[in-house]
C-alpha cells in the first residue's frame, strides 16, 4: 500500500469531487498524522524533564489530531476541522510556554509556527486570524517579562540548558515540515500547471490547424464561386445576345438556329459547372481529365464563332491564320474551350473599337503553338510578372467599361497545366499583347 492510498482511506467520497477539495483534504490528513507523531516525541521529552503538564497536553494532542484525521471521513468542512487542528496546537503551545517560564521558555519561539500552519492547512484568512492571536499572546508574554512578573516553571529547572538544546530545535523541525509540505504542494501544482499548459498548447495548435483548414476551405469555396462566375459569363452573355436577336428575327429557320445555339450554350454552361465541381471535389489536384482528339483549327473556329457577337459589338475583327498541318492534340474539350474563350474575351475586352484580334496556329516540332494577339494598350514590363497571379488587376482597363475580376489569366494558366501544356506572354514591338499556348501534338496530317 502506498502512502497516497493510505491517506485516501481517511477521506469521504465527497472529497474527491473537486481537485482543490481533494488536495486540501489530503494535506490536512498528512498534517494531523505528522503532528500527532511529532507530539509523541515530546511526550517522552516531557517525561524525561519531569514536565507533567507537557505529558498531558501532548497526549491530548496525539489523540486529538488522530481523531481530527478520522473526522475527514465525514462531510465536515475542512476549514472547520483545520481551525480546530490549529486551536489544539496553539492551546498546547500557549499553555506550555506559560508554565515553562514565558518568554524565557524554549517553547516560546514555537508560537511563530501557529499562523504559518494555519495558512498552510486552512487558508489565508485563518492564517491572518491566528497571526493576530499569536502576536497578541507574544506581546502579552513580553509585557509580563518587562514588568518582571515571574511565570511558573514546572519542568526540572536544573536541566534548563539541556531543555533548551533539545526543545528549541523542535521549532526548526516544525518549520522544515512546513517548508517540505509547501514545496511538495508547489511542485505538484507546477506539474499540474505544466500539464495543463501542454494540453492548452496542443488544443491551441489543433484549433489553429482547424482554423487554417477552415480558412483554406472557405477560400477554396470562394475560388470555386469566382471561377464559376467568371467562366459562366461568356456562355450566359452569348445566350442573352442570341435571345435579343431572336426577338428581332423574322426568319423561322434562323430562329431555330438560334435556339440550337442557345441549347449548346446552356449545355456548355452546365458542363462547365460539373467540371469545376469535379475539380473542387478532387481538391484541385488529381483532376480526372476527359482526353480526346481535338482538331485545333476546327475547334478554334467554333470558339471564334461563339465570340463574334462580343467582338462585333466593338467592331473588332477576329482573324484566324493557320500555318499548321491540321494539327490534332489530345485535350479535354472543356478546359481547351475555357483557355481560348478567356484569352479571346480578354483580347476583345482590352482592345479599342475597329481593331483586329489575330489567332495564329503553327507547328513547333511535335508541338502546336497557338498565339492570340490584340492591338490593345499592352502590358508594362513592371506588371508582366503579375499576369498569371490570382486576382491581380493591372493598370490597363477594359475599353468599353467591361468588368474584370483579375481571375481569368490565373485560371487559363491552371487549365493549360491541367492538359499538360505551357503558356506565356510576349510583348509586341509597337503595342498590344500576345499570349502563347503550346500543346503537345498527337499527330499531324501533312498534305500529299
C-alpha positions in Angstrom: 0.0 0.0 0.0 1.4 3.4 -1.0 1.3 6.5 1.3 -1.2 8.2 -1.1 -3.5 5.1 -0.9 -3.3 5.1 2.9 -4.1 8.8 3.1 -7.1 8.4 0.8 -8.6 5.8 3.2 -9.3 8.7 5.6 -11.3 10.7 3.0 -15.0 10.8 2.4 -16.1 10.1 -1.2 -17.4 13.7 -1.5 -13.8 14.9 -1.0 -12.9 13.5 -4.5 -15.4 15.7 -6.3 -13.1 18.7 -6.8 -9.4 18.8 -7.3 -8.9 21.7 -4.9 -11.0 20.0 -2.2 -9.1 16.7 -2.6 -5.8 18.5 -2.3 -6.8 20.3 0.8 -8.2 17.1 2.4 -5.1 15.1 1.7 -2.9 17.9 3.1 -5.0 18.1 6.3 -4.8 14.3 7.0 -1.0 14.4 6.4 -0.7 17.4 8.8 -2.7 15.6 11.5 -0.8 12.4 11.3 2.6 14.0 11.2 1.8 16.4 14.1 0.5 13.5 16.1 3.8 11.7 15.5 5.7 14.8 16.3 3.8 15.3 19.6 4.6 11.7 20.6 8.3 12.6 20.8 7.6 15.5 23.1 5.7 13.2 25.4 9.0 11.4 26.1 10.9 14.6 26.4 8.3 15.9 28.9 8.6 12.7 30.9 12.4 13.0 30.9 12.3 16.6 32.1 9.6 16.0 34.7 7.1 18.3 32.9 3.8 16.6 33.8 1.6 19.3 32.2 3.6 18.7 28.9 2.8 15.0 29.1 -0.9 15.5 29.5 -1.1 18.2 26.8 0.9 16.2 24.3 -1.2 13.1 25.0 -4.3 15.3 24.3 -2.7 16.5 21.1 -1.8 13.0 19.9 -5.3 11.7 20.4 -7.0 14.9 19.2 -5.0 15.0 15.9 -5.8 11.4 15.1 -9.5 12.0 15.8 -9.4 15.0 13.5 -7.9 12.9 10.7 -10.7 10.3 11.2 -13.3 13.1 11.0 -12.2 13.8 7.4 -14.2 10.6 6.6 -17.3 12.7 7.4 -18.7 15.6 5.5 -17.5 18.2 8.0 -15.8 21.2 6.2 -12.0 21.1 6.0 -11.9 24.8 7.0 -13.8 24.0 10.3 -11.6 20.9 11.0 -8.5 22.8 10.1 -9.2 25.6 12.6 -9.8 23.0 15.3 -6.5 21.5 14.4 -4.7 24.9 14.8 -6.6 25.5 18.0 -5.3 22.3 19.6 -1.7 23.1 18.6 -2.0 26.8 19.7 -3.6 25.9 23.0 -0.8 23.4 23.8 2.0 25.8 22.9 0.5 28.8 24.8 -0.1 26.7 27.9 3.3 25.0 27.8 5.0 28.4 27.3 3.2 29.9 30.3 4.2 27.0 32.6 7.8 26.9 31.5 8.8 30.5 32.0 7.1 32.6 29.3 9.5 34.4 27.0 12.4 32.6 28.7 11.0 29.2 27.7 12.4 27.2 24.8 8.8 26.7 23.7 8.1 30.5 23.3 9.6 30.7 19.7 7.2 27.9 18.7 4.4 30.4 18.7 5.7 31.7 15.3 4.7 28.4 13.7 1.0 28.7 14.6 -0.2 31.2 12.0 2.1 29.5 9.4 0.4 26.2 10.0 -3.0 27.8 9.8 -2.2 29.4 6.5 -0.9 26.2 5.1 -3.6 23.8 6.4 -6.6 26.1 6.3 -6.4 29.3 4.3 -5.1 32.9 4.3 -7.9 34.2 6.4 -7.3 31.6 9.1 -3.5 32.4 8.9 -4.3 36.0 9.4 -6.6 35.4 12.4 -4.1 33.1 14.2 -1.3 35.5 13.3 -3.2 38.3 15.2 -3.9 35.9 18.1 -0.3 34.7 18.3 1.0 38.2 18.1 -1.2 39.3 20.9 -0.1 36.3 23.1 3.6 37.1 22.4 3.1 40.8 23.3 1.3 39.6 26.5 4.3 37.4 27.4 6.7 40.2 26.6 4.8 42.6 28.9 4.9 40.1 31.7 8.6 39.8 31.3 9.1 43.6 31.0 7.1 44.1 34.3 9.3 41.3 35.9 6.3 39.1 36.6 7.7 35.6 37.0 5.8 32.8 35.5 5.8 29.2 36.8 8.5 26.8 35.7 7.2 23.3 36.0 9.9 21.3 34.3 13.2 20.3 36.1 14.9 23.7 36.1 18.3 22.1 36.9 18.2 20.7 33.4 17.5 24.1 31.8 20.4 24.0 29.4 19.6 20.5 28.2 15.9 21.6 28.0 16.9 24.4 25.6 19.2 22.4 23.3 16.6 19.6 22.9 13.3 21.5 22.8 14.2 24.7 20.9 15.4 22.7 17.7 11.9 21.4 17.6 10.9 24.7 16.0 13.3 24.0 13.2 11.7 20.7 12.7 8.3 22.3 12.5 9.5 24.9 10.0 11.2 22.2 7.9 8.0 20.2 7.9 6.0 23.3 6.8 8.6 24.0 4.1 8.7 20.5 2.8 4.9 20.3 2.6 4.7 23.7 0.9 7.4 22.7 -1.6 5.7 19.5 -2.3 2.4 21.3 -2.9 4.2 23.8 -5.2 5.9 21.1 -7.1 2.7 19.2 -7.7 0.8 22.4 -8.6 3.6 23.3 -11.1 3.4 19.8 -12.6 -0.4 20.1 -12.9 0.0 23.6 -14.4 2.7 22.4 -16.8 0.5 19.5 -18.0 -2.5 21.9 -18.4 -0.3 24.3 -20.3 0.9 21.5 -22.6 -2.7 20.4 -23.1 -3.7 24.0 -23.8 -0.8 24.4 -26.3 -1.9 21.2 -28.0 -5.5 22.5 -28.1 -4.4 25.9 -29.4 -2.3 24.1 -32.1 -5.3 21.9 -33.0 -7.6 25.0 -33.1 -5.0 26.9 -35.2 -4.8 24.0 -37.7 -8.6 23.7 -37.8 -8.8 27.4 -38.3 -6.3 27.3 -41.1 -8.1 24.4 -42.6 -11.4 26.2 -42.4 -9.9 29.3 -43.9 -8.5 27.3 -46.8 -11.8 25.6 -47.3 -13.6 28.9 -47.3 -11.0 30.3 -49.7 -11.4 27.2 -52.0 -15.2 27.6 -51.9 -14.8 31.3 -52.7 -12.4 30.5 -55.5 -14.9 28.0 -57.0 -17.6 30.6 -56.9 -15.3 33.1 -58.6 -14.3 30.6 -61.2 -18.0 29.8 -62.0 -18.9 33.5 -62.0 -16.0 34.2 -64.3 -16.3 31.3 -66.8 -20.1 31.3 -66.9 -20.1 34.9 -68.0 -19.3 34.2 -71.7 -21.8 31.5 -72.4 -24.5 33.4 -70.5 -23.7 36.6 -72.3 -23.9 34.7 -75.6 -27.3 33.2 -74.6 -28.6 36.7 -73.8 -27.3 38.1 -77.1 -29.0 35.3 -79.0 -32.3 35.8 -77.2 -32.1 39.5 -78.2 -31.5 38.5 -81.8 -34.5 36.1 -81.8 -36.8 39.0 -80.7 -36.0 40.9 -83.9 -35.5 37.9 -86.3 -38.5 37.1 -88.6 -36.8 34.1 -90.4 -38.1 30.9 -88.7 -35.1 28.9 -89.9 -32.7 31.5 -88.2 -34.8 31.3 -85.0 -34.3 27.5 -85.0 -30.6 28.0 -85.5 -30.5 30.5 -82.6 -32.5 28.0 -80.4 -29.9 25.4 -81.2 -27.1 27.8 -80.3 -28.8 28.7 -77.1 -29.2 25.0 -76.3 -25.5 24.4 -77.0 -24.6 27.4 -74.8 -26.7 26.1 -71.9 -25.2 22.6 -72.2 -21.7 24.1 -72.2 -22.5 26.1 -69.1 -23.9 23.0 -67.3 -20.9 21.0 -68.4 -18.6 23.8 -67.1 -20.3 23.7 -63.7 -19.9 20.0 -63.5 -16.2 20.1 -64.3 -15.5 22.9 -61.9 -17.2 20.9 -59.1 -15.2 17.9 -60.1 -12.1 19.9 -59.7 -13.2 21.1 -56.2 -14.2 17.5 -55.1 -10.7 16.3 -56.1 -9.1 19.1 -54.1 -8.0 20.7 -57.3 -5.1 18.3 -57.7 -5.7 14.9 -59.2 -8.4 16.1 -61.6 -10.0 13.5 -63.9 -9.5 14.6 -67.5 -11.6 13.6 -70.4 -9.0 13.5 -73.1 -9.9 13.1 -76.7 -8.6 14.1 -80.1 -9.3 17.7 -81.0 -8.7 19.3 -84.4 -7.2 22.6 -83.3 -8.3 24.7 -86.3 -11.8 23.4 -86.3 -12.2 23.9 -82.5 -10.8 27.4 -82.6 -13.2 28.3 -85.4 -16.1 27.2 -83.2 -14.8 29.3 -80.3 -14.3 32.3 -82.6 -17.8 32.0 -83.8 -19.2 31.9 -80.3 -17.2 35.1 -79.5 -18.3 37.0 -82.7 -21.2 38.7 -81.0 -19.0 40.3 -78.3 -16.4 41.3 -81.0 -19.0 42.8 -83.3 -20.3 45.0 -80.5 -17.0 46.8 -80.7 -16.5 46.3 -84.4 -13.4 44.1 -83.7 -12.4 41.6 -86.3 -11.4 38.1 -85.2 -8.8 36.7 -87.7 -7.5 33.1 -87.7 -4.2 32.5 -89.5 -3.4 28.7 -89.8 0.2 27.8 -90.7 -0.1 24.3 -89.3 -0.8 21.0 -90.9 -4.3 20.5 -89.4 -2.7 19.6 -86.1 -4.6 17.3 -83.8 -4.0 17.4 -80.0 -5.1 15.2 -77.1 -7.0 17.6 -74.8 -10.0 18.0 -72.6 -12.5 20.0 -74.6 -14.0 21.8 -71.7 -10.6 23.1 -70.5 -9.4 23.8 -74.0 -12.5 25.9 -74.7 -12.1 27.8 -71.4 -8.5 28.6 -72.2 -9.2 30.2 -75.6 -12.5 31.8 -74.5 -10.7 33.6 -71.7 -7.8 34.7 -74.0 -10.2 35.9 -76.7 -12.5 37.5 -74.2 -9.6 39.4 -72.7 -8.3 40.4 -76.1 -11.7 41.8 -77.1 -12.2 43.4 -73.7 -8.9 45.4 -73.7 -8.9 46.3 -77.4 -10.2 49.6 -78.8 -13.0 49.6 -81.3 -12.2 49.0 -85.0 -9.2 46.8 -84.3 -8.2 43.2 -85.0 -7.6 40.2 -82.8 -5.4 37.6 -84.5 -5.1 33.9 -83.7 -2.1 32.2 -85.2 -1.7 28.4 -85.4 1.8 26.9 -86.2 3.8 23.8 -85.7 6.8 23.6 -83.4 8.3 20.1 -83.9 6.0 17.7 -82.1 4.0 20.6 -80.6 1.4 23.0 -81.7 1.7 26.7 -80.9 -1.3 29.0 -80.7 -0.9 32.7 -80.4 -3.6 35.2 -79.5 -2.6 38.8 -80.4 -4.5 42.0 -79.9 -4.0 45.7 -80.7 -4.7 46.9 -77.2 -2.6 49.1 -74.8 -0.2 46.2 -74.0 1.3 45.4 -70.6 4.1 47.2 -69.0 7.3 45.4 -68.0 6.7 46.2 -64.4 3.3 44.4 -64.4 4.2 41.4 -66.6 5.3 39.4 -63.5 1.7 39.7 -62.1 -0.1 38.4 -65.2 -0.9 34.9 -64.0 -1.4 35.7 -60.4 -4.8 35.2 -58.9 -6.9 38.4 -58.6 -4.1 40.6 -60.0 -5.6 43.8 -61.6 -3.3 45.7 -63.9 -3.3 49.4 -64.8 -4.8 48.6 -68.3 -8.6 48.9 -68.1 -11.3 47.4 -70.4 -12.1 49.9 -73.2 -15.9 49.7 -73.0 -16.4 49.6 -69.3 -16.5 45.7 -69.2 -15.9 44.1 -65.7 -12.7 42.4 -64.8 -12.1 40.1 -61.8 -8.4 39.6 -62.2 -9.0 35.9 -62.2 -9.0 35.0 -65.9 -5.3 34.5 -66.7 -4.7 32.6 -63.4 -7.4 30.2 -64.5 -6.1 30.0 -68.0 -2.6 29.0 -66.6 -4.2 26.3 -64.4 -6.3 24.9 -67.3 -3.2 24.8 -69.6 -1.2 23.0 -67.0 -4.1 20.5 -66.4 -3.8 19.4 -70.1 0.0 19.3 -69.9 0.6 22.5 -71.9 2.6 25.7 -71.5 1.6 29.4 -71.6 3.5 32.6 -71.6 3.2 36.3 -72.6 5.1 38.0 -75.4 5.5 41.8 -75.7 4.7 43.4 -79.1 7.2 45.9 -80.5 4.6 48.6 -81.1 1.6 47.9 -78.8 -0.8 45.1 -77.9 -0.4 41.8 -76.2 0.4 38.3 -77.4 -0.3 35.2 -75.3 1.2 31.9 -76.5 -0.2 28.5 -75.7 1.8 25.4 -76.6 0.2 21.9 -76.6 1.7 18.5 -77.4 0.6 17.4 -80.9 -1.0 13.9 -81.1 -0.5 13.7 -84.9 -0.2 15.9 -87.9 -1.8 15.5 -91.3 0.7 16.6 -93.9 -0.9 17.1 -97.3 0.5 14.9 -100.1 
